[in-house]
Amino acid sequence: LRYWANETGEDLLFASMCLLFGSAGLLFRLSTIWQADWWLFHLLRLIAYAIALGYVFVIFQREEVALLRYRWAVESSPDLIAAIDMTYRYNFINESFLRHRGFTREQVEGKTVSEVLGDPLFREVIKPQFERCFRGEEVRFEFEDDYTVGRRVFEVSYLPLRDGKGSIEGVLAMSRDITERKRAEEEIRTLNAGLEQRVIERTAQLEAA
């Protein structure tokens, strides 16, 4: 039924495997040892096992491709992305993180956040937010710091990382550079303030005339 609904190769393999195993099971009950039907039972069973291996291979290959695509998307993202465990150690960092911070991968992976970013920054800013995330909260805030490309403002998101059982095992940290957006917003505020001041001055001049 799944094959007729979806018409995918893996569903065809699964349907064929089930059909062959079912046929072999029925044939075994009716077969006589060493007779042709007995040999047919073994042949159907071997074919079913071969298809089962093919099915596992197809599923594994699909998952591997999906994982590679996900890793490529993370690695090529302009956002700074890192995975940190419950002991505050980096398990993964993407290229943007390394480029903005001026580190090599060997200088970060396996190290604690305080070792990489410094103890004052860790204790005053990062650790309190991590502790909220360890309790299951999704944390978002803005943060300004010096990077290899200069003083930048980042929009930071901390998301709980969970294992297969749903238990929290770490934090996924994502930081997006919003420096240019902040500058544009500040320029608009300055422009608006200037326009308002000129309107006030012009209004005062007209009233005095």
N, C-alpha and C positions, 0 to 999 in steps of 0.2 A: 504493500500500500504506500509506503514511503517513497518507493521508486517511482510509481505511477504519479504520485503527487509532485515530487521534486525533480525526477529524471536526472539524478546525479550519478556519477560513476561509482562513488562509494556506496550509495544505497543499492545499486545493482549488484555490487559484490556482496553486500550484506544479505540481500534477498537470495542470491544464488547459494551462498554458504548455508543459510537456514534451510533452503529447499533440499540441498544435498545431504545435510546431516539428518534431516527428517526422513528422507527417502532411505538412507542407509540404515536408520534405526528400524524402519518398518521391514526392510528387506532382511535384516539380521534375524528377526523373529520367524521368518518364513524359510530361511536358507538351511541347507544341509551341508555340514562340514565337508570341505574339499570338492563340493559340487560347484557348477558354474555360477549359481546364484550367490554362493558363499564368497567366491572370488569377486563377483560384482559388488558385493557389500563392501569389501576391502578397497576396491578401486574407487567407489563413490566416497568413501571416508577419506582416502588420501587426497582426492581432488578437493574435498571440502576443507581439509587442513591447509592445502596449498592456497586456496582462495582466502582462508582466514588470515594467513600470513600476508597475502597481498593487501587485504583490507587494513590490517595493522600498519603496513608500510605506507599506504595512501594517507591514513589518518595522521601518522607521525610526520610525514612529509608536509602535509597541509599545516599542521601546528608549527612545524619548524619554519616554514615560509612566513607564517603570520608573526612568529616571534622575531624573525629577521627584519620584517617590515616595521614592526613596532620599535625595535632597537634602532633602526635607521632613522625613523621619525624623531626619536628622542635625541639621538646623537646630532642630527642636523638642525634641531630646534634652536632658534636664537635665544630662547629662554635658558636661564641657568637652572639645571635640574640635578638633584642629588638624592640618594636614598641613604638614610641614616638609621642604624639599629638602636635598640633600647639602651646600649652602653654609649651612645653618642658617637659611634664610629661610622665613617663613610664606607658604605658598601659599593656605591656606584656614583660616578659623576660624569656629566657629559662634556663635550668639547667646549661649549660656551662657558661653562663654569671655569674650566682650566684657563681659557683665553682671557676672561675678564679678571680673574684673580692672579694670573701670572704664575701658575703652578704647573708642574708636570703631574701625570697620573700617579707616579710612584710617590710623590710628595703628599698625596691626599688619601688614596684608597688604603683602608685599614687604620688610618689615623683618626684621633678624636677631633671633634669640632674645635675644642679649645686649643689643641695643638696646631691646627691649621689656621684658624682665624684669630687666635689670641684669647687668653682667659678673660680679660675685662669684657670684651664684646660678647663672649659666650655667656658669662654669668649675668650680665646686665640686660641683654636683649634677647638672645637666642634661647637660652635654657628655660626661662619662664614660659615662652611660647611653646616649646617642645613638650613641656610637662602638661600643658593644656591638651596638646595633640595626643599625648599618651593616654589621656583620659577619654579619648574618643571625639574631641572637638575638631572641627575644621577651622584653622586660624588664618586670618588675613590681615595684613598691615603694610604700611609703607615704611621704607627704610632707606636712609641716605648714608653713603660711605665712599671711601676712596678706592678706586679700582685702577687697573693698568691704563685705562682710557680716560682717567680723570675722575672728578667728583660726579657720582651718578645717583639717581633716585630710582629705587626699585619697588615694585608692587610684589609683595611676598605672600605666598600661600603655603601652608603646612597642612598636609593631608595624612590621616592615619593609614599606615600600611598594615594589612591584615593577612594572616595565613589562611590555609584552607579551612580551618575550623572557626574562623572569624575573630581569633584573638589578635590583638594589636602586637606587631613585631617590630615596628619602627615608624619612621616618618618619611614621606615623600615631600621634599622641599623644592618649590618652583619659584623663581624670581624673574620678573619681567621688567626690562628697562623702560621706565616711563619718564625719563629725564626730559626728552623733547616735548612730550605732552605737557609736563609741568611748566616748562619754559613758555610754551604757547599760551597756557592758561594765565600765567603771570603777566605776559605781554598784553593779553586781552583785558585783564583787570586794570593794568596801568593805563591802557588806552581809554577804557571806560571812565576811570577816575579823572583822567585829563579832560575828557569831553564834558563830564559833569561839572568840573571846576570852571571850564570856559563858559558853559551855559549859565552857571551861577553868576560869574563875573559879568557876562553880557546882560543878564537880566537886571543886575544891579545898576549897570550903566544906563539902561533904558528907563528904569524907574527914577534915576537921578536927573535925567534929561528934561 
